[in-house]
C-alpha cells in the first residue's frame, strides 16, 4: 500500500511539474522560445561504423556533444562543461569521440577522448602541450591521428600521434596552416598552408607520415598570389591517391579532383553560377555537390564515371551542411528565414527531432539589390507582417568578414522583428558567395569598404520609405561588431544607436593580443603589421573615430575572447567614458560568444531593452 501511494504521489508531482513547465512555456515570448527550443547539428558518422554518430545539441540549455547509436536509437550526452562544447570528432572506427578542452571559451587547450559507449575522458594526444587547434584528422587504424597546433611562440606545428608513442612533428611554419585530411590508408596527409604570407588564399602540400613532401599545389595569377585552394577530402578507397580540392580559378569556389601521385587534375567545370563545394560519396563513385548562390543553396550528385550532374530536391532556403550515407541517401541540415532548422533525409522525413518545445517560425526574407560603389549589393529584409514604413530598422551586420547572410533561420533577427523592427542584413564587399573579386575587395581599406556598401543600402532603405531615418540601429557581432563601432564613428549622423557584440574596437591592440591565426589574417587584409602599415591600421580602427561618435553605444564582450580580446575593448570604453558619451558595457565569463542558452537570452534581452530606452515610439509586438 505504501509503495502504491508513493508511486501515485510521484506521478502527481511529475504531472504538476509538467503542467508548470507547460504554463511557463505558454507565457514565454516567441523570441525566447526560439533560443530555448532544442536544436541539433548535422550528425557526423563513423566511416567504418556508420550506425554511430556524433552531433551537437542545446538540449540541456548548453551546447554540448552527443553520441547517437542509430542501431538502438540511444542518445548519450558526451560532454558537460559550464561554458559548453562544440568541437568534437568521431573516429572512423566509431570507437572514440575526440573533443577539444579549452578554458571558459578561450579556445586554447588540448584534445581529449572518450569511448563512444561512455566512460572516463583521457588525454588524446599525450605529449602535446595546450595550443589553439589547427585541424585534426583521425586514422582508420584506431591509433593514429594528425594533430594541428597553433601558438604565438611556434606558429603552426603538425604532429603525427600514435597511441603509446611520442608525438612526431612533421610540419612547422611561422605562418598559419592546418590539417586538411588523412588518406583512407593513412599513407598521405594533406595540409593547407599560407607560407607565402597570404592568409586569405591557402596553398596545399601533401606529406608522408614521416613529414617528407609528396606534392605541392599553389595557384597563382600573373605572378601575384590571389587564388585560394582548400582540402575537401581524400577518396574513401585504400590506395587511392585522389584528393578532392576546392579552387578559385574561374572567380568562384569550385571542386576538382587532384591525383597527388601523378599530378593529374580532373576539373569538373560545373556550369553553376555560385560557389560550389563537394564531398565524396562513401564508395568513391560520385560527389555530393553543394551549390550556394545569392543567399540560398541546393544539392546535386555528380557521377564521376558519366560526368553527369543530377539535382537532389531540397526545399527553397539554405542547406547548412550535408553528408552522403553508405546507403546512398543524403542527410542535410536545412532552414529558411521563416522555418527553423531541421536535419532531413532524401529518404523522407526528419532524421533528428529532439523532444521538447518547438521553435516558432518567423517571417520570410525579401531580396533587395542596391547599386553600390563597387557593384550591386545583395541585402535581405525582414519586417513585421502587415506593417508599412517608415519602421524602426535594425541593420544586423554579419561577422567574418568572409561569411554571408543567407535565407536561413536566425533567432536574433527574428527577435527584433517580433518587437516591431524591420531587419536588414547586408552582404557587403568581403562577403562570400558572390565571387572571389567581391570577397577580396576589402583588402587595405578594411572596414571602410564595407561601410560604403552598408551606407548605400541605408540610403535605399530610407529613400524607399521602409526605414525611419530617426530610428536606425547599427548592430552586429565579431566583425559585425567591429563594423558597428567603426560605422558609429565614420558615419556619426547616419545611426541613432549602435549595439556591438564581441567587437574589434582598437585595431592595433587587438592585433597584438589576438590569436596567431588572426594576426596572419590581419597582415593579409591590411598589408602588414601595425608597425609596417600604421596609417592603414589607424584608418581602419574604431578607436580613431571614437570622439566623433554621437549615438548611444552598447557593447557586450567575453572576458576570455582570443579573437576580439577584452583589453582593446576596454581601451575604447575608456575613451567613451572620458568624454561622457552615452554607453553601456556588459562583460560575461566566456570567449567569442556564449554556448549557454540562458546567457544568450540575457544578452538579447539587454540589447532589446537598450534599444527601447533610447528609441521612442517603437511598438512591442509581443
Protein Blocks (a to p, Z undefined) as FASTA:
>chain_A
ZZmmmmmmmmmmmmmmmmmmmmmmmmpcfklmmmmpccdddddddfklmkbccdddfkno
pacdddddfknopacdfbdcfkopabdcddfklmaccddddeehlopacdddddfkbpcd
ddfbghiacdddebjaddfkopaccdddddfklopadddddehiacddfbdcfbdcddfb
dcfkopaccdddffnopakbccdddddfkopafbdcdddeehiafbdcddfbdcfbehia
cdcdddfknopacdddddfknopacdfkpabfbdcdddddfklpaccddddeehiacddd
ddfklopacdddddedddfbdcddfkopacdddddfklccddddfkgpjfbdcedjdddd
dddddddddddfkbccdddddddehiacdddddddddehjlccddddddfklmmmmmnop
acdddddehiahiajklmmmmgojgojlmmmmmmmmmmmmmmnomacfklccdddehjlm
mmmmmmmmmmmmlpfbdcdehiafblmlmmmmmcfklmmmmmmmnopafklmmmlmmmmp
mklmmmmpmbdcdddddfkbcklcfklmmmmmmmmmmnopacddddddddeddfbfklmm
mmmmmmmmmmmmmpghiacfZZ
